[in-house]
Amino acid sequence: MELPAIGSEWKDRDLRVKRTLRVVRYDPEKRRVRIHCIETDILTWAKPERFNGKSGGYARVEAKRDKR
């Protein structure tokens, strides 16, 4: 399983919440990803399997492109 890149941003796919996450670091011993919720400024842990873009997980936020 490939881990998400540190510093990458993800959106929670759960439609009941509006949450954007930033990957902070990994804990290889416990197989967890440290995430920072941008809206609430809270640090938590997540399973790497949730970073799959599917329902119940997190979808990658695309970088905004400069429109000229």
N, CA, C and O atoms as a CHARMM CRD file, in Angstrom:
* protein
*
  272
    1    1 MET  N      0.85600  -1.19300   0.00000 PROA 1      0.00000
    2    1 MET  CA     0.00000   0.00000   0.00000 PROA 1      0.00000
    3    1 MET  C      0.88900   1.23800   0.00000 PROA 1      0.00000
    4    1 MET  O      1.78800   1.37800   0.82900 PROA 1      0.00000
    5    2 GLU  N      0.62000   2.12000  -0.93600 PROA 2      0.00000
    6    2 GLU  CA     1.38800   3.35700  -1.04800 PROA 2      0.00000
    7    2 GLU  C      0.81400   4.40500  -0.10100 PROA 2      0.00000
    8    2 GLU  O     -0.40000   4.60100  -0.03800 PROA 2      0.00000
    9    3 LEU  N      1.69000   5.06900   0.62700 PROA 3      0.00000
   10    3 LEU  CA     1.26200   6.10500   1.57300 PROA 3      0.00000
   11    3 LEU  C      1.07000   7.43300   0.85400 PROA 3      0.00000
   12    3 LEU  O      1.75600   7.70700  -0.13000 PROA 3      0.00000
   13    4 PRO  N      0.14600   8.25800   1.33400 PROA 4      0.00000
   14    4 PRO  CA    -0.04000   9.57700   0.70900 PROA 4      0.00000
   15    4 PRO  C      1.17700  10.46000   0.97900 PROA 4      0.00000
   16    4 PRO  O      1.84600  10.30300   2.00100 PROA 4      0.00000
   17    5 ALA  N      1.45700  11.36700   0.08500 PROA 5      0.00000
   18    5 ALA  CA     2.62500  12.24600   0.22400 PROA 5      0.00000
   19    5 ALA  C      2.44200  13.20600   1.39500 PROA 5      0.00000
   20    5 ALA  O      1.35400  13.73800   1.61800 PROA 5      0.00000
   21    6 ILE  N      3.52300  13.41600   2.13600 PROA 6      0.00000
   22    6 ILE  CA     3.49000  14.38000   3.23800 PROA 6      0.00000
   23    6 ILE  C      3.26700  15.77300   2.64100 PROA 6      0.00000
   24    6 ILE  O      3.92700  16.16000   1.67600 PROA 6      0.00000
   25    7 GLY  N      2.32600  16.52000   3.23000 PROA 7      0.00000
   26    7 GLY  CA     1.98100  17.84400   2.73400 PROA 7      0.00000
   27    7 GLY  C      0.81900  17.84300   1.75700 PROA 7      0.00000
   28    7 GLY  O      0.30200  18.90600   1.41200 PROA 7      0.00000
   29    8 SER  N      0.39400  16.65700   1.30300 PROA 8      0.00000
   30    8 SER  CA    -0.72200  16.59200   0.35800 PROA 8      0.00000
   31    8 SER  C     -2.04000  16.87000   1.08100 PROA 8      0.00000
   32    8 SER  O     -2.16800  16.61800   2.27900 PROA 8      0.00000
   33    9 GLU  N     -3.01100  17.39100   0.33900 PROA 9      0.00000
   34    9 GLU  CA    -4.31600  17.73300   0.90900 PROA 9      0.00000
   35    9 GLU  C     -5.37700  16.78800   0.36900 PROA 9      0.00000
   36    9 GLU  O     -5.35200  16.39100  -0.79600 PROA 9      0.00000
   37   10 TRP  N     -6.32200  16.43500   1.25700 PROA 10     0.00000
   38   10 TRP  CA    -7.37200  15.47700   0.95300 PROA 10     0.00000
   39   10 TRP  C     -8.69200  15.98700   1.50000 PROA 10     0.00000
   40   10 TRP  O     -8.72000  16.69600   2.50500 PROA 10     0.00000
   41   11 LYS  N     -9.79600  15.62500   0.83600 PROA 11     0.00000
   42   11 LYS  CA   -11.14900  15.95100   1.30100 PROA 11     0.00000
   43   11 LYS  C    -11.80100  14.68000   1.81800 PROA 11     0.00000
   44   11 LYS  O    -11.64000  13.60600   1.23700 PROA 11     0.00000
   45   12 ASP  N    -12.53900  14.80900   2.91500 PROA 12     0.00000
   46   12 ASP  CA   -13.30300  13.69200   3.44400 PROA 12     0.00000
   47   12 ASP  C    -14.47900  13.43000   2.51200 PROA 12     0.00000
   48   12 ASP  O    -15.20400  14.36100   2.16500 PROA 12     0.00000
   49   13 ARG  N    -14.68200  12.17700   2.09900 PROA 13     0.00000
   50   13 ARG  CA   -15.76500  11.83100   1.17500 PROA 13     0.00000
   51   13 ARG  C    -17.11500  11.73800   1.86400 PROA 13     0.00000
   52   13 ARG  O    -18.13700  11.63500   1.18600 PROA 13     0.00000
   53   14 ASP  N    -17.15200  11.77100   3.19100 PROA 14     0.00000
   54   14 ASP  CA   -18.40900  11.72500   3.93600 PROA 14     0.00000
   55   14 ASP  C    -19.15800  13.03500   3.68700 PROA 14     0.00000
   56   14 ASP  O    -18.65900  14.10700   4.03000 PROA 14     0.00000
   57   15 LEU  N    -20.33600  12.95500   3.10200 PROA 15     0.00000
   58   15 LEU  CA   -21.08900  14.15100   2.73300 PROA 15     0.00000
   59   15 LEU  C    -21.67400  14.89100   3.93700 PROA 15     0.00000
   60   15 LEU  O    -22.12000  16.03100   3.80900 PROA 15     0.00000
   61   16 ARG  N    -21.67300  14.25000   5.09600 PROA 16     0.00000
   62   16 ARG  CA   -22.22100  14.89200   6.29900 PROA 16     0.00000
   63   16 ARG  C    -21.26400  15.91600   6.89600 PROA 16     0.00000
   64   16 ARG  O    -21.68500  16.75500   7.69200 PROA 16     0.00000
   65   17 VAL  N    -19.99200  15.86500   6.52900 PROA 17     0.00000
   66   17 VAL  CA   -19.00000  16.79600   7.06900 PROA 17     0.00000
   67   17 VAL  C    -18.22900  17.46500   5.94500 PROA 17     0.00000
   68   17 VAL  O    -18.07400  16.90100   4.86200 PROA 17     0.00000
   69   18 LYS  N    -17.75100  18.66500   6.21100 PROA 18     0.00000
   70   18 LYS  CA   -16.87300  19.35900   5.26100 PROA 18     0.00000
   71   18 LYS  C    -15.51700  19.44500   5.93800 PROA 18     0.00000
   72   18 LYS  O    -15.30600  20.25600   6.84000 PROA 18     0.00000
   73   19 ARG  N    -14.59900  18.59500   5.49000 PROA 19     0.00000
   74   19 ARG  CA   -13.31800  18.50300   6.16000 PROA 19     0.00000
   75   19 ARG  C    -12.20600  18.36200   5.13500 PROA 19     0.00000
   76   19 ARG  O    -12.25700  17.49400   4.26400 PROA 19     0.00000
   77   20 THR  N    -11.20000  19.22100   5.24700 PROA 20     0.00000
   78   20 THR  CA   -10.01100  19.14900   4.41600 PROA 20     0.00000
   79   20 THR  C     -8.84800  18.77000   5.31400 PROA 20     0.00000
   80   20 THR  O     -8.65800  19.35100   6.38200 PROA 20     0.00000
   81   21 LEU  N     -8.06900  17.78800   4.87000 PROA 21     0.00000
   82   21 LEU  CA    -6.97700  17.26200   5.67700 PROA 21     0.00000
   83   21 LEU  C     -5.63900  17.48600   4.99900 PROA 21     0.00000
   84   21 LEU  O     -5.54900  17.50800   3.77200 PROA 21     0.00000
   85   22 ARG  N     -4.60400  17.65200   5.80200 PROA 22     0.00000
   86   22 ARG  CA    -3.23300  17.72300   5.29100 PROA 22     0.00000
   87   22 ARG  C     -2.43000  16.62400   5.97500 PROA 22     0.00000
   88   22 ARG  O     -2.48400  16.48600   7.19700 PROA 22     0.00000
   89   23 VAL  N     -1.68800  15.84100   5.19600 PROA 23     0.00000
   90   23 VAL  CA    -0.86000  14.77000   5.74000 PROA 23     0.00000
   91   23 VAL  C      0.38000  15.39300   6.37500 PROA 23     0.00000
   92   23 VAL  O      1.08800  16.17300   5.73900 PROA 23     0.00000
   93   24 VAL  N      0.63600  15.04000   7.64600 PROA 24     0.00000
   94   24 VAL  CA     1.73400  15.63700   8.39900 PROA 24     0.00000
   95   24 VAL  C      2.93500  14.69800   8.49000 PROA 24     0.00000
   96   24 VAL  O      4.06400  15.10100   8.20900 PROA 24     0.00000
   97   25 ARG  N      2.69000  13.44300   8.88300 PROA 25     0.00000
   98   25 ARG  CA     3.78400  12.47400   9.01400 PROA 25     0.00000
   99   25 ARG  C      3.21600  11.06400   9.08000 PROA 25     0.00000
  100   25 ARG  O      2.00000  10.87100   9.06400 PROA 25     0.00000
  101   26 TYR  N      4.12100  10.06800   9.15700 PROA 26     0.00000
  102   26 TYR  CA     3.73900   8.66700   9.24200 PROA 26     0.00000
  103   26 TYR  C      4.24700   8.05900  10.54100 PROA 26     0.00000
  104   26 TYR  O      5.21800   8.54000  11.12500 PROA 26     0.00000
  105   27 ASP  N      3.58300   7.00000  10.98900 PROA 27     0.00000
  106   27 ASP  CA     4.07100   6.17000  12.08100 PROA 27     0.00000
  107   27 ASP  C      4.14400   4.75100  11.52600 PROA 27     0.00000
  108   27 ASP  O      3.14600   4.03100  11.53600 PROA 27     0.00000
  109   28 PRO  N      5.32700   4.34100  11.03800 PROA 28     0.00000
  110   28 PRO  CA     5.43000   3.03300  10.38900 PROA 28     0.00000
  111   28 PRO  C      5.18900   1.85900  11.33500 PROA 28     0.00000
  112   28 PRO  O      4.73200   0.80500  10.89200 PROA 28     0.00000
  113   29 GLU  N      5.48100   2.01200  12.61000 PROA 29     0.00000
  114   29 GLU  CA     5.27500   0.92000  13.55900 PROA 29     0.00000
  115   29 GLU  C      3.79200   0.60000  13.72500 PROA 29     0.00000
  116   29 GLU  O      3.41000  -0.57000  13.76600 PROA 29     0.00000
  117   30 LYS  N      2.96000   1.62700  13.82000 PROA 30     0.00000
  118   30 LYS  CA     1.52300   1.43500  14.00700 PROA 30     0.00000
  119   30 LYS  C      0.75100   1.47300  12.69000 PROA 30     0.00000
  120   30 LYS  O     -0.46400   1.27700  12.68000 PROA 30     0.00000
  121   31 ARG  N      1.45000   1.72300  11.57400 PROA 31     0.00000
  122   31 ARG  CA     0.83200   1.86100  10.24700 PROA 31     0.00000
  123   31 ARG  C     -0.29600   2.88400  10.26400 PROA 31     0.00000
  124   31 ARG  O     -1.43400   2.57700   9.90800 PROA 31     0.00000
  125   32 ARG  N      0.02900   4.08700  10.67700 PROA 32     0.00000
  126   32 ARG  CA    -0.94300   5.17900  10.73000 PROA 32     0.00000
  127   32 ARG  C     -0.35000   6.42200  10.06800 PROA 32     0.00000
  128   32 ARG  O      0.86600   6.59000   9.98500 PROA 32     0.00000
  129   33 VAL  N     -1.25600   7.28600   9.59700 PROA 33     0.00000
  130   33 VAL  CA    -0.87900   8.54900   8.97100 PROA 33     0.00000
  131   33 VAL  C     -1.38000   9.66700   9.87800 PROA 33     0.00000
  132   33 VAL  O     -2.55300   9.68500  10.25200 PROA 33     0.00000
  133   34 ARG  N     -0.49800  10.59800  10.23100 PROA 34     0.00000
  134   34 ARG  CA    -0.88100  11.74400  11.06400 PROA 34     0.00000
  135   34 ARG  C     -1.48500  12.79000  10.14800 PROA 34     0.00000
  136   34 ARG  O     -0.86600  13.19500   9.16400 PROA 34     0.00000
  137   35 ILE  N     -2.71400  13.23500  10.47500 PROA 35     0.00000
  138   35 ILE  CA    -3.39700  14.21300   9.62800 PROA 35     0.00000
  139   35 ILE  C     -3.79200  15.43700  10.44600 PROA 35     0.00000
  140   35 ILE  O     -4.05800  15.34900  11.64400 PROA 35     0.00000
  141   36 HSD  N     -3.82200  16.57200   9.77000 PROA 36     0.00000
  142   36 HSD  CA    -4.22300  17.84000  10.37200 PROA 36     0.00000
  143   36 HSD  C     -5.47800  18.30800   9.66000 PROA 36     0.00000
  144   36 HSD  O     -5.46800  18.50400   8.44500 PROA 36     0.00000
  145   37 CYS  N     -6.56500  18.48800  10.41100 PROA 37     0.00000
  146   37 CYS  CA    -7.80700  19.00300   9.83700 PROA 37     0.00000
  147   37 CYS  C     -7.68400  20.52300   9.74500 PROA 37     0.00000
  148   37 CYS  O     -7.51900  21.19400  10.76400 PROA 37     0.00000
  149   38 ILE  N     -7.76300  21.05800   8.54900 PROA 38     0.00000
  150   38 ILE  CA    -7.55900  22.48700   8.32600 PROA 38     0.00000
  151   38 ILE  C     -8.69000  23.31500   8.93500 PROA 38     0.00000
  152   38 ILE  O     -8.43300  24.37000   9.51400 PROA 38     0.00000
  153   39 GLU  N     -9.94700  22.85000   8.81200 PROA 39     0.00000
  154   39 GLU  CA   -11.08000  23.62500   9.31900 PROA 39     0.00000
  155   39 GLU  C    -11.10900  23.71300  10.84800 PROA 39     0.00000
  156   39 GLU  O    -11.43400  24.76500  11.39900 PROA 39     0.00000
  157   40 THR  N    -10.77400  22.62500  11.53200 PROA 40     0.00000
  158   40 THR  CA   -10.87300  22.60900  12.99600 PROA 40     0.00000
  159   40 THR  C     -9.52000  22.74700  13.69300 PROA 40     0.00000
  160   40 THR  O     -9.47500  22.91300  14.91200 PROA 40     0.00000
  161   41 ASP  N     -8.42400  22.68000  12.94600 PROA 41     0.00000
  162   41 ASP  CA    -7.06000  22.77500  13.49000 PROA 41     0.00000
  163   41 ASP  C     -6.79400  21.66800  14.51700 PROA 41     0.00000
  164   41 ASP  O     -6.18900  21.91500  15.56000 PROA 41     0.00000
  165   42 ILE  N     -7.25200  20.44100  14.21300 PROA 42     0.00000
  166   42 ILE  CA    -7.07000  19.29200  15.10100 PROA 42     0.00000
  167   42 ILE  C     -6.18600  18.25400  14.41100 PROA 42     0.00000
  168   42 ILE  O     -6.34500  17.98000  13.22100 PROA 42     0.00000
  169   43 LEU  N     -5.24400  17.67600  15.18200 PROA 43     0.00000
  170   43 LEU  CA    -4.39700  16.59400  14.70000 PROA 43     0.00000
  171   43 LEU  C     -5.00100  15.25900  15.11600 PROA 43     0.00000
  172   43 LEU  O     -5.39600  15.08300  16.26900 PROA 43     0.00000
  173   44 THR  N     -5.07200  14.30800  14.16500 PROA 44     0.00000
  174   44 THR  CA    -5.56000  12.96400  14.46300 PROA 44     0.00000
  175   44 THR  C     -4.76400  11.96000  13.63600 PROA 44     0.00000
  176   44 THR  O     -3.88200  12.33100  12.86200 PROA 44     0.00000
  177   45 TRP  N     -5.09600  10.67000  13.81600 PROA 45     0.00000
  178   45 TRP  CA    -4.46100   9.59300  13.06100 PROA 45     0.00000
  179   45 TRP  C     -5.47600   8.96500  12.12600 PROA 45     0.00000
  180   45 TRP  O     -6.67100   8.95000  12.42400 PROA 45     0.00000
  181   46 ALA  N     -5.01200   8.44600  10.99400 PROA 46     0.00000
  182   46 ALA  CA    -5.88100   7.76100  10.03400 PROA 46     0.00000
  183   46 ALA  C     -5.16400   6.53000   9.49700 PROA 46     0.00000
  184   46 ALA  O     -3.93500   6.47300   9.47100 PROA 46     0.00000
  185   47 LYS  N     -5.94700   5.55100   9.07100 PROA 47     0.00000
  186   47 LYS  CA    -5.38500   4.36400   8.43200 PROA 47     0.00000
  187   47 LYS  C     -4.99800   4.71700   6.99900 PROA 47     0.00000
  188   47 LYS  O     -5.72100   5.46300   6.33900 PROA 47     0.00000
  189   48 PRO  N     -3.88400   4.20400   6.50800 PROA 48     0.00000
  190   48 PRO  CA    -3.47500   4.49800   5.12500 PROA 48     0.00000
  191   48 PRO  C     -4.49400   4.03900   4.08100 PROA 48     0.00000
  192   48 PRO  O     -4.56600   4.61200   2.99400 PROA 48     0.00000
  193   49 GLU  N     -5.28000   3.01100   4.40300 PROA 49     0.00000
  194   49 GLU  CA    -6.26700   2.49400   3.45800 PROA 49     0.00000
  195   49 GLU  C     -7.36000   3.50300   3.13600 PROA 49     0.00000
  196   49 GLU  O     -8.01900   3.38200   2.10300 PROA 49     0.00000
  197   50 ARG  N     -7.56600   4.48500   3.98700 PROA 50     0.00000
  198   50 ARG  CA    -8.63400   5.47500   3.75600 PROA 50     0.00000
  199   50 ARG  C     -8.29800   6.46100   2.64800 PROA 50     0.00000
  200   50 ARG  O     -9.19000   7.14200   2.14300 PROA 50     0.00000
  201   51 PHE  N     -7.02500   6.55200   2.25700 PROA 51     0.00000
  202   51 PHE  CA    -6.60100   7.49900   1.21600 PROA 51     0.00000
  203   51 PHE  C     -6.73400   6.84200  -0.15500 PROA 51     0.00000
  204   51 PHE  O     -5.74500   6.62900  -0.85700 PROA 51     0.00000
  205   52 ASN  N     -7.99600   6.52200  -0.52900 PROA 52     0.00000
  206   52 ASN  CA    -8.23900   5.78700  -1.76600 PROA 52     0.00000
  207   52 ASN  C     -9.21200   6.48600  -2.70900 PROA 52     0.00000
  208   52 ASN  O     -9.44400   6.00600  -3.81800 PROA 52     0.00000
  209   53 GLY  N     -9.78600   7.61900  -2.28400 PROA 53     0.00000
  210   53 GLY  CA   -10.71900   8.35000  -3.13300 PROA 53     0.00000
  211   53 GLY  C    -12.11700   7.77200  -3.16200 PROA 53     0.00000
  212   53 GLY  O    -12.98600   8.29600  -3.86000 PROA 53     0.00000
  213   54 LYS  N    -12.35300   6.70100  -2.41800 PROA 54     0.00000
  214   54 LYS  CA   -13.65500   6.04700  -2.42000 PROA 54     0.00000
  215   54 LYS  C    -14.51500   6.50300  -1.24700 PROA 54     0.00000
  216   54 LYS  O    -14.04000   7.18200  -0.33700 PROA 54     0.00000
  217   55 SER  N    -15.78100   6.11900  -1.28700 PROA 55     0.00000
  218   55 SER  CA   -16.70500   6.43800  -0.21100 PROA 55     0.00000
  219   55 SER  C    -16.17800   5.86500   1.10000 PROA 55     0.00000
  220   55 SER  O    -15.70600   4.72900   1.14300 PROA 55     0.00000
  221   56 GLY  N    -16.26200   6.65800   2.16600 PROA 56     0.00000
  222   56 GLY  CA   -15.73600   6.22600   3.45300 PROA 56     0.00000
  223   56 GLY  C    -14.26400   6.53200   3.61800 PROA 56     0.00000
  224   56 GLY  O    -13.65800   6.16400   4.62400 PROA 56     0.00000
  225   57 GLY  N    -13.69000   7.19600   2.64500 PROA 57     0.00000
  226   57 GLY  CA   -12.26900   7.50900   2.68600 PROA 57     0.00000
  227   57 GLY  C    -12.01700   8.97700   2.37400 PROA 57     0.00000
  228   57 GLY  O    -12.86700   9.83700   2.60500 PROA 57     0.00000
  229   58 TYR  N    -10.84000   9.23900   1.84800 PROA 58     0.00000
  230   58 TYR  CA   -10.43500  10.59400   1.50800 PROA 58     0.00000
  231   58 TYR  C    -10.08900  10.67500   0.02700 PROA 58     0.00000
  232   58 TYR  O     -9.50700   9.74600  -0.53200 PROA 58     0.00000
  233   59 ALA  N    -10.45200  11.79400  -0.60900 PROA 59     0.00000
  234   59 ALA  CA   -10.15100  12.02700  -2.01700 PROA 59     0.00000
  235   59 ALA  C     -9.11700  13.14200  -2.12300 PROA 59     0.00000
  236   59 ALA  O     -9.19500  14.13200  -1.39500 PROA 59     0.00000
  237   60 ARG  N     -8.17200  12.99000  -3.00300 PROA 60     0.00000
  238   60 ARG  CA    -7.08100  13.95300  -3.17700 PROA 60     0.00000
  239   60 ARG  C     -7.63600  15.27600  -3.70000 PROA 60     0.00000
  240   60 ARG  O     -8.46600  15.29300  -4.60800 PROA 60     0.00000
  241   61 VAL  N     -7.17300  16.37800  -3.12300 PROA 61     0.00000
  242   61 VAL  CA    -7.55000  17.71400  -3.58000 PROA 61     0.00000
  243   61 VAL  C     -6.58000  18.09800  -4.68700 PROA 61     0.00000
  244   61 VAL  O     -5.36400  18.08700  -4.49600 PROA 61     0.00000
  245   62 GLU  N     -7.12300  18.43200  -5.82800 PROA 62     0.00000
  246   62 GLU  CA    -6.29500  18.83500  -6.96100 PROA 62     0.00000
  247   62 GLU  C     -5.76600  20.24100  -6.74000 PROA 62     0.00000
  248   62 GLU  O     -6.45800  21.10200  -6.19700 PROA 62     0.00000
  249   63 ALA  N     -4.53800  20.46100  -7.16500 PROA 63     0.00000
  250   63 ALA  CA    -3.95400  21.79500  -7.06100 PROA 63     0.00000
  251   63 ALA  C     -4.69000  22.74100  -7.97800 PROA 63     0.00000
  252   63 ALA  O     -5.03000  22.38700  -9.10700 PROA 63     0.00000
  253   64 LYS  N     -4.94000  23.95400  -7.49200 PROA 64     0.00000
  254   64 LYS  CA    -5.64400  24.95700  -8.29900 PROA 64     0.00000
  255   64 LYS  C     -4.68500  25.48900  -9.35600 PROA 64     0.00000
  256   64 LYS  O     -3.54400  25.84900  -9.06800 PROA 64     0.00000
  257   65 ARG  N     -5.18300  25.52700 -10.58400 PROA 65     0.00000
  258   65 ARG  CA    -4.35900  26.01100 -11.69200 PROA 65     0.00000
  259   65 ARG  C     -4.65400  27.47400 -11.94800 PROA 65     0.00000
  260   65 ARG  O     -5.78900  27.92800 -11.80100 PROA 65     0.00000
  261   66 ASP  N     -3.62000  28.20800 -12.33300 PROA 66     0.00000
  262   66 ASP  CA    -3.76000  29.62400 -12.64000 PROA 66     0.00000
  263   66 ASP  C     -4.44500  29.75700 -13.99800 PROA 66     0.00000
  264   66 ASP  O     -3.92200  29.26900 -15.00000 PROA 66     0.00000
  265   67 LYS  N     -5.61900  30.41700 -14.04700 PROA 67     0.00000
  266   67 LYS  CA    -6.35600  30.58100 -15.29100 PROA 67     0.00000
  267   67 LYS  C     -5.98600  31.92000 -15.92800 PROA 67     0.00000
  268   67 LYS  O     -6.36800  32.98300 -15.43700 PROA 67     0.00000
  269   68 ARG  N     -5.24300  31.85100 -17.01900 PROA 68     0.00000
  270   68 ARG  CA    -4.85700  33.06700 -17.73100 PROA 68     0.00000
  271   68 ARG  C     -5.28400  32.98400 -19.15900 PROA 68     0.00000
  272   68 ARG  O     -5.04900  33.91600 -19.92800 PROA 68     0.00000
